[in-house]
Amino acid sequence: MRKRIFTVIYYLLPIIASAQISFKTDILGKQELTRQELSVQLPTHLDSLAADPYQRVKLCAVGGNMVFQQMSPSETFPYQTMNLSANVLHLRPLRSRWSCLMALGLGTYTPKNQLSSIAIAENVIANGALLFIWHHSKCLQIGAGTLVNTLLAILWFFQPLL
């Protein structure tokens, strides 16, 4: 039994060591807005710099994010919101000065602090991004691309069904 536990720890340790976990707390403005955010990024595939002729990293990662916001109650806005999201990220070098970043994500926005209030027709959001990054130098990199999300499309598409 001990040997199995050590074997599992041995194989999971590099994954846990390369994960990025962050927690932030913000208090903003006159509305007494408090915001807590927990995010996790876990690289699933990471090539070494020696394998790339351009000396840039090739990366695939899976991540998640949870945000809870609370402010003083008002009639126009919900005073508690919770956002959950998951994403997949892929970064790869294209040429000597170009890289490509691709991302897909799925998330939800709930006006209450309840997981049971999640409804696909109302508050599930999907997004995708494609960015091209030009590496001028090690200190200056410029990116341009597009982002598509379904926030307005879901509201418009499912409106007849509500």
N, C-alpha and C positions, 0 to 999 in steps of 0.2 A: 504493500500500500504506500509506504514512504517513497519507494522508487517511482511509482506512478505520479505522485504529487511533485517530486523534483523534476521529473520529465516534463510535465505540463508547465511548470514554472520556467524551466529552461527554454522551452519553445515560445512561451508567451512573453518573456522578459524583453526581447528586442522589439516586439510590437508595442508593449506598454511604454518602453523607454522612448520611442519615437513619436508617440502621440502628443498632441498639443491640446491642453485643457486650460480654459480661461474662465474666470468668473468676474463680472463687473457689477458694480452697484452705482447708480447715479441718482442724485436728487436735484431736480431742476425747477426753476421758476416759481411764479406766484401761485400756480395751481397745486403746488406741493406734489409734483409728479415724482414718484419713485420708480426706478427701473432696475430690475435685476436680470442679468443675462449670463447663461451658462453655455459655453460652446466647446465642442470636441472635434478635432481633426485627426484622423488616423490614416497615415500613409499605408496603402496596400501594396504598392510597388514603387521602388525607388532604385533607379540605376545609379551606379557610381559615376563620378566625373571622368574617370579614366576610360570608360567604355564609349564616351561620346567624343567625336573628333572636334567638336566646338567647345568642349569643356563646360557644358551646361547640363543641369540635371534633368532627367526625365521622370515624371512623377504621376502617380495615380493615387487619389486619396478619397476617403469617404468621411463625411462630417455630419454633425448635427448641431442644432441650436435650439435653445429654449429661452424665451423672454417673457417675463411677467411684469406688467406695468400697473400702477395704481395711482390715482389722483383724487383730489377732493370731488365728491359727487356733484354732478351738474345735470341739467335736463337734456342737453344737446349731445353729450358724449357718454359712453359707458365708463364707469369709474374704474373698472378692472378689465384688463385684456391679457390674453395669453397667446403667444405665438410659438409654434413648434415647426421645425423645418429639418429636412435631411437633404444632403446634396452629394453629388459625385463630381470630382474634379480631375482633369487630365491636362498636364502641361508637358509639352515636348518641343525640342528644338527643330526648326525647319531647315534653316541655312546658317551661314556663318553669323549673320546679324539678326535673324528672325526666329521667333518662337510662336507657338500657338497654344492658347489656353481655352479649353472647352469645359463647360459646366452644365449639369442638369440638376434640378432641384424640385422638391415637392414640399409644401408647407401648409399650415393651417393658421387661421386667425380666428380666435374665439372671443366674443365680447364679454364672456363670463369666465371665471376661473374654474371651468368644469370641462373635463374631457368628453362628457356625454353630450355636450352642445355642439360637437363637430358634425357638420352635415356637408356632404360632397357638393350639393347644389348651391350652398350658401357661402362657405368660407374655406374651401380648399384651393390652393394656389399652386400652379406649376410654373417653372421658369427654365430657360435655357440661355446660355451665353456662348459667344464665340469671339475671342479677342486675339488680335495679332499684335505682337510685341516686337518693337525694333530696339535692338541693343546698340546704343550709340557708344557707350563705354560701360565700365563696371559700375559707375556711379549714376548714369543717366540711361533710363529705359522708358520708351514712350509706347503706349498701347492705344489701339483703336479697335472698335468692334461693335457688335450689336447684342442686345439683350431682348428677349421676348418673354413676356409673362401672360398668364391667363386671368389676371385679376378682373379686368373689365370684360373680357370675353365670356367668362363663366357667368357673370351677372347678366349679361345680355343674352347669352345662349339659353340659360335655364329660366329666364323670366317668364315665358309662357307656361312653364311647368309648375310655377309656384301658386 
